Amino acid sequence: MLKNNLLKRFILTEEGYRKRLKQSKIENGEIPEQFIDRLRTHLQKCRQMDGCEQTYEGLEDFSLRYQFFITCDKPLQTHHHHHHFIVNKA
């Protein structure tokens, strides 16, 4: 909890890690394995700060909620941000 609060204080929030994940590009001299490890770290931090389960279903839920979030309008994003929800399987 303290670690999460410190990360949030330094703008390293779930949203910050999501941005890093989405905007990451391979750096000069970086080999593919290093780039993938960096992406993996950003994803793990997003999931950790989101509080999603560390299972396949947790990753699925996290991915679906994120995709929903980036495609909806601003008022719905605000509602979603304040009311964390789980995607139910049909």
N, C-alpha and C positions, 0 to 999 in steps of 0.2 A: 504494500500500500504506500509506504513512504517513497519507494522507488518510482511508482506511478505518479505520485504527487510532484516529485522533483522533475520528472520528465515533462509533465504538463507545464510546470513553471518555466521550463526552458523551451517551450513551444514544440516539444517532441511529443505531440499528442497522437492519437490514433489517426486523425486527419492528416497530420504532418507525415506520418509514416506511409499512409496511403498515397499521398502526393509523391513522396520519394519513390515508392514502388512504381507508380504509373509513369513518372517522368525520368526514371533511370535510363541511362544509356551507357554502353560499354565505354570505358575510359581508355585513353592511349596506353598501350603496353599491358592492358588487362587481358588475361586469358579468359576464355569462356567459363571455365570452372570458377574463377574468382568473381566474375559478373553474376553468375547464378547463385553463388554463396551470398553475395551482397543482396540480391533480390530476395533470397530465402530469409535473410535476417529482417528485411523490411516487412515481409509478409508475417513472420513470426511475431514481430513487435505489434503489428496491427491486430493480429488475433489475440495476443496477450492483453492488450489494452482494451479490446472489445469485450473480453471475458468469454469468448466462445469456447466451446468444448474442444479439446484436442483430439478430435476423432474425425473420421471422414464426414460424418453427418454435420459436425460442427463447422468444418471447412465449407461444406456445401451450403449451409445456412448463411455463413459469413459472406460467401461469394454472391449468393442470390440477393441478400439484403444490400450489399454494396452496389450491385448492378441496378437494383431498384432505386437506390438512393441517387445515383448519378444520372438517372433518366427522368426523375420526377421534378415538378416545379418547386420553387423556393419555399412556399408555405408548407408543402408536404414534407420537404426536407427538414424543416424546423420541427415539425410535429414528430417525424421519425427520429430525429436526433434526441428529442426529449422523452420519447416513449419507445424504448428499445423493444423490438418485436422479433418473434421467431417465425420463420417461414414454415407454414404447415404443408406437408406433402398432400397432394390430392389423392 
